[in-house]
Amino acid sequence: MKNSFLVVLLLAVGLPATAQTAAPLTARLDKVSLTVTLNAGGQPAYAVQYGPKSVINPSRLGLALADGKGFDGPLEITGSETKDVDESWNPVWGEVKTIRNHYRQLTVHLRQPQAPGRRLDVVFRVFADGVGFRYEVPQQPGLSYFTVQDELTEFNLPANHKAFWIPGDYDSNEYTYTTSRLSEVNTTPIEAIQQKAAPYRIQTPLMLKSDDGLYVNIHEAALVNYPAMFLNVDTKTYGLRSQLVPGATGAAAYLQAPEHTPWRTIVVSDKAPEVLASKLILNLNEPTKFPTTDWIKPQKFVGVWWEMHVNKASWNYADTSNIKLAGTDWNRLKPNGRHGANTANVKRYIDFAAQHGLQSVLVEGWNVGWEDWANNWKEEVFDFVTPYPDFNVTELQQYAAAKGVQLMMHHETSGSVTNYERRQQEAYRFMKEHGYAAVKTGYVGRIIPRGEHHDGQWMVNHYNHTAALLGQNQLMVDMHEAVRPTGLHRTYPNWLASEAARGNEFNAWSTGNPPEHETILPFTRLMGGPMDYTPGIFQIKLESWNPAQNKGRQVHTTLAKQLALYVTLYSPVQMAADLPEAYEQHLNAFQFIKDVAVDWDDTRVLLAEPGEYITTARKAKGREEWYVGSITDENPRHQTVKLDFLTPGQQYEATIYADGKGASWDKNPMAYQIRKQKVNSKSIIKLQLAAGGGAAISIKPVGR
């Protein structure tokens, strides 16, 4: 990466505390302004405005430590500094080729006026589209090792905003979004997936819309050595207070000075597309320390996966239980005849990938242990190196290599993270020896060490350690059931994607995802990083795969919308999630999946409103090709797409994959039409989106 930057030190003062407490400290960039004060009790507070409008009313800052001598006030300001930074950097992969990192930084030095006189810094960065801030505990006498019991950060909102939220479950992000006023937040009626106890606790990223036209997103950046931040909602005052995920002991974080917390982020704009275009969270993460990155390859893949979800195949090789990993003779188990990860079936997927130019094939259920893996809080579940008798590792390695396709590894841990960490080195060595370049990890179930949560400090450190360890082995990773991303794919660009939200799989074995779900995800979950949503389902009605077990089940989408998701839901690793036979019946529509890029030079969010619609255009990396995705909620819509992002004077051919006549997500989901037309930068394309539908457009230059 090449960085060009200008850093100007503007102010460095160390005035007496009495002189500083009376006058607020301020920092501003464009429309965004920040004010920092001490209240009468010596508690630090901040406020944020966007032009004349209040974004965050005065809100408390501070840390509560386990020894009762925390930074919860009274405190005094001993000094402050500001500086301007304006730099550019090029991501290894991403939505744009170059990212500008422009901010004004204000560092506020705080000290306890009475013994033990501990010091705390709060660092604010003001961007044109929001604010990030974090706590920094400098090295100092009398404070080396310390335990954070609670964080006192508040986000006091000025009004009863519309909110898009999910329950504050310490162990799952896999909920549909509720849209309500802040005064109406109540998680009690929602069925708990894992650990959900507080009726007014919700997760970040939290998307808000004010009645006076502001879009506000609250999240965090660079989550390292610290638990995830949740938010407790005061439904009467509209105040939000941070809630850190506790560890097994009840404390939040065990730290050693010097140390800092993750950044707390506030993205704000009066235009919804600008929220989606924000790079504030990425900019608050550290650059990668990997010496080389040319081995990191964005890609598309198919896999032995969806057939298990639609009850056509199974992960387990035998129908038995009470299996012990050590001492079981897997060859003596009676095969159930439904095991999906068998050599012949995997070859079928390899053939399909090779024929259609897809880079990889994911195989789930290839390794022993699936007979007895879930819901037992069992430690020795998988060893990650022993295949079932019907999965020939060497033969498939050679077959895939001959076809120019790579196999993608799968490591489900069943939440037994201690077991996985003991076996990681051997598992990654196995991957390297057998030509696997990427792994999909999973953390289904309750965590071991027992008492820890998916989103606590212990597990956050595990996810980051795993990404770093894989990077040392030049391996890529896609994490499922992990903590929601916070921009760490800048630091670990081999961390291609995560799930960490309710994905497409829920359409196969639950009430499904409502049509609005994919119009909310970019404003919430995807603010922190790419999602492996697994789009591309063509056989919308699922009864055809197994009528007895799939009665009435379907994906809440049209086929054309599934194509559009490859553009509107960003990921550098995209799955063509359906079975090969589903695609072979609609190869003209599958052409879009073959063509669409996964790495981009430019992205333009053309139209957007959370919970309603999104239209996004992206330019393929290193190519004069554009791809457009447009999706809607349960309401049909007309969308007018101006193509003024195209190169002036260049002629293009647009291939439009649209909902067909009479299409709708519930009654006629598989009706689609394909048309072509010549376009240029002055052209306009009018789209008719069906209820729960969408449209996808590929735009390629003519005469090249």
Secondary structure, DSSP 4 states (H G I P E B T S, - for coil): ---EEEEEEEEEE---HHHHHHS-EEEEETTEEEEEEE-TTS-EEEEEEETTEEEEEEEE--EEETTS--BSS--EEEEEEEEEEEEEE--SSSSSS-EEEEEEEEEEEEE-SSTT--EEEEEEEEETTEEEEEEEE--BTTBSEEEEEEE--EEE-SS--EEEE-B--TT----PPEEEEGGG---TTSPPSS----TTEE-SSEEEE-TTS-EEEEEEE---SSPPEEEEEETTTTEEEEEEPP-TTS-SEEEESSEEPPEEEEEEESSHHHHHH--HHHHTSPPP--S--TT---EEEEEETHHHHTTSSBS-SBS-----TTT--GGGSPB-S-BS--HHHHHHHHHHHHHHT--EEEE-S-BTTGGG-SSS--SS---SS-B-TT--HHHHHHHHHHTT-EEEEEEE-TTBHHHHHHHHHHHHHHHHHTT--EEEEE--SS-BSTT--TTSHHHHHHHHHHHHHHHHTT-EEEESSPPPP-STTTT-TTEEEE--S--TTHHHHSS---TTHHHHGGGTGGGSS-B---------BGGGT-TTTSTT-B-SS-HHHHHHHHHHS--SEEE--S-HHHHHT-HHHHHHHHH--SSEEEEEEEEEETTTEEEEEEEETTSS-EEEEEEESSS-EEEEEE-TTSPTT--EEEEEEEE-TT-BTTTBTT-EEEEEEEE-TT-EEEEEEPBT-EEEEEEEETT-
